[in-house]
Amino acid sequence: MLTGVFAHEMDHVRQRHGLRMVFQNAGVFLVVSALVGDVASITASAAALPTMLVQRGYSREFERQADAAAGKYLIQNRDNTRTYRRMLKRLSEKSAAEAAPSMMSTHPAVKKRISQLKQLEKK
């Protein structure tokens, strides 16, 4: 069951998602700062909101990439993604994060993730 999780996390490392997030966040913050003017005069939450929303979009894309890599690995080595899909479903049932508005989530909806893994199996 953990093989899919390890494959997913290894793809984050392989794709350097953490480092990419640092650079993307810095770039988005600079653009937002340039558009709204003096950063010091803006309240922290108002300045951070656009950056946070864009960051969430990047994060969800990185999660989709890592899920796809994990799915491909599992299909090649285990013939299907069933245990990984089951684990995702279990985690979502125990997590309150799924109840958060989708624009605030760092991960795609679990139903969508499971659906994409099933589509990979059909290819």
Backbone torsions as a table, in degrees:
resi	resn	phi	psi	omega
1	MET	NA	-34.8	-177.9
2	LEU	-80.3	-12.4	-179.2
3	THR	-57.9	-42.9	178.5
4	GLY	-63.8	-40.1	179.0
5	VAL	-64.4	-44.8	179.0
6	PHE	-63.1	-42.5	178.5
7	ALA	-62.7	-40.5	177.9
8	HIS	-61.4	-49.8	-178.0
9	GLU	-67.7	-36.5	177.8
10	MET	-63.9	-33.8	177.9
11	ASP	-68.5	-35.6	174.1
12	HIS	-57.5	-43.0	179.6
13	VAL	-67.1	-48.5	-177.8
14	ARG	-59.1	-40.7	-178.3
15	GLN	-84.6	-3.4	-179.6
16	ARG	56.9	42.9	-178.4
17	HIS	-61.4	-37.4	-179.9
18	GLY	-62.9	-47.4	179.7
19	LEU	-66.0	-40.3	178.0
20	ARG	-61.9	-37.8	178.4
21	MET	-63.5	-39.8	179.3
22	VAL	-60.2	-49.1	-178.6
23	PHE	-67.6	-40.5	179.8
24	GLN	-66.5	-41.4	178.8
25	ASN	-62.5	-41.7	179.3
26	ALA	-63.9	-41.5	179.5
27	GLY	-65.3	-44.2	179.2
28	VAL	-63.3	-42.9	-180.0
29	PHE	-61.3	-41.7	179.7
30	LEU	-64.7	-40.7	178.7
31	VAL	-64.7	-47.6	179.2
32	VAL	-60.9	-42.3	179.7
33	SER	-62.3	-42.0	179.7
34	ALA	-65.7	-37.2	-178.8
35	LEU	-71.4	-38.4	-175.3
36	VAL	-95.7	-8.6	177.0
37	GLY	99.1	-144.5	-175.1
38	ASP	-61.8	115.3	-177.8
39	VAL	-63.6	-35.2	-176.5
40	ALA	-64.8	-26.9	-176.7
41	SER	-90.1	-4.3	-178.6
42	ILE	-95.5	141.4	176.7
43	THR	-65.2	150.2	-175.3
44	ALA	-59.7	-43.5	-177.2
45	SER	-69.0	-38.7	179.7
46	ALA	-66.8	-37.3	179.5
47	ALA	-72.9	-33.1	-175.1
48	ALA	-81.7	-26.0	-174.0
49	LEU	-58.1	-52.1	179.4
50	PRO	-60.3	-40.0	178.9
51	THR	-61.8	-44.2	-179.2
52	MET	-63.3	-42.2	-178.8
53	LEU	-66.3	-41.6	177.4
54	VAL	-65.9	-40.7	179.1
55	GLN	-58.9	-41.2	179.8
56	ARG	-60.9	-39.2	178.3
57	GLY	-63.7	-43.8	176.7
58	TYR	-61.5	-44.8	-177.4
59	SER	-60.9	-44.3	178.8
60	ARG	-62.6	-37.2	178.1
61	GLU	-66.2	-41.6	177.4
62	PHE	-62.4	-38.6	177.8
63	GLU	-64.9	-41.4	177.4
64	ARG	-61.6	-42.5	179.0
65	GLN	-62.3	-45.0	-178.9
66	ALA	-67.1	-37.8	175.7
67	ASP	-62.9	-42.4	179.7
68	ALA	-62.8	-42.6	178.7
69	ALA	-64.8	-43.0	178.4
70	ALA	-63.5	-42.6	179.0
71	GLY	-60.5	-45.7	179.4
72	LYS	-62.4	-42.5	178.5
73	TYR	-60.6	-47.6	-178.4
74	LEU	-64.4	-39.8	179.3
75	ILE	-64.4	-41.8	-180.0
76	GLN	-68.1	-36.5	-172.8
77	ASN	-106.1	-20.6	-177.5
78	ARG	-126.5	-5.2	176.1
79	ASP	82.9	-16.6	177.4
80	ASN	-162.1	174.3	-178.0
81	THR	-109.8	14.6	-172.9
82	ARG	-52.9	-48.7	-177.2
83	THR	-67.9	-35.3	178.1
84	TYR	-67.4	-43.4	177.2
85	ARG	-61.8	-41.5	179.3
86	ARG	-63.1	-42.2	179.0
87	MET	-64.0	-42.4	177.5
88	LEU	-60.1	-42.1	179.7
89	LYS	-64.3	-43.2	178.7
90	ARG	-61.3	-44.9	179.6
91	LEU	-62.7	-39.2	-178.7
92	SER	-68.6	-32.5	179.0
93	GLU	-68.9	-29.4	-178.3
94	LYS	-94.0	-5.4	-173.4
95	SER	-106.2	136.4	175.8
96	ALA	-83.2	-13.1	-178.5
97	ALA	-61.7	-29.6	-179.9
98	GLU	-64.8	-23.2	179.8
99	ALA	-79.7	-12.3	-180.0
100	ALA	-68.9	150.5	176.0
101	PRO	-56.7	141.9	-173.6
102	SER	-60.4	-31.2	-179.9
103	MET	-69.6	-17.7	-179.4
104	MET	-96.2	-12.3	-176.0
105	SER	-78.8	143.1	176.2
106	THR	-88.1	-10.5	-179.4
107	HIS	-121.2	149.0	173.4
108	PRO	-64.2	160.8	177.6
109	ALA	-59.0	141.0	-176.6
110	VAL	-60.5	-40.3	179.4
111	LYS	-59.0	-40.1	178.5
112	LYS	-67.6	-40.6	179.0
113	ARG	-62.2	-44.6	179.4
114	ILE	-63.5	-42.6	179.0
115	SER	-61.0	-42.5	179.5
116	GLN	-66.1	-36.1	176.7
117	LEU	-66.3	-39.3	176.8
118	LYS	-63.3	-39.5	178.9
119	GLN	-63.5	-37.6	177.4
120	LEU	-60.7	-38.2	-179.8
121	GLU	-66.1	-31.7	-178.5
122	LYS	-73.3	-23.3	-177.4
123	LYS	-73.6	NA	NA
